[in-house]
Amino acid sequence: MCGRFFFEGDLDEVIERFNIHINNATQYRKGEIYPSYEFPVIYKKEENRIELFKWGFTAPYLRNLVINARGETVDSKPMFKRALIEGRCIIPANGYFEWQSDGNIKIKHKISLVNQKLFSMAGLYSKLIDKNGEVFTGFTIITKEAIPSLKKIHHRMPVILSSEKEDLWISEANDHTPINILRSDMIKDDDIYIEIV
């Protein structure tokens, strides 16, 4: 699971890296990002765009926000099936947080990449209706089974896209199925930097 992530960078760096043509995210948060926060998300509608979306999917029958989608079942869950086809996005991050249980103690770990300050988490976005009947656009982070170096902390991790797969993931004309992208992309143990915070 990915319950919080962090972004300490400059949005101009994100705009340049992803060749953003339309920027609707001039005000944004830095630091630790919590569920329900609005955050700049990258998607493609004819051209690359960046916009503030709220972290979490919801439905009238749910009490809590759904902040993660399991990559193994994302194509079969009613909440995510349409978004997988029409609403793939990238969440830029400098890292994420995970908690390791040690008896009654939860140890917080900051997880980032060794040679890549800014990376991309695979996500989905969709128009949703909150408990008050208000329409909003929400995003969720896709997760997968954790690689060996992270399993001691948590059995799940976000899907981190390689730079070669970023544009392919959000591409409208996608010759590869999104599921193939999720299953083929792999961060290695040597890529990971773990810090207790």
Secondary structure, DSSP 4 states (H G I P E B T S, - for coil): ---EEEE-S-HHHHHHHTT-SEEE--S---EEE-TT-EEEEEEESSSEEEEEEEE-B--TT-SS-B-EEETTTTTT-HHHHHHHHH-EEEEEESEEEEEEEETTEEEEEEEEESS-SSEEEEEEEEEEE-TTS-EEEEEEEEEEEPPHHHHTT-SEEE-EEPHHHHHHHH-SS-SS-HHHHHHH----GGGEEEEE-
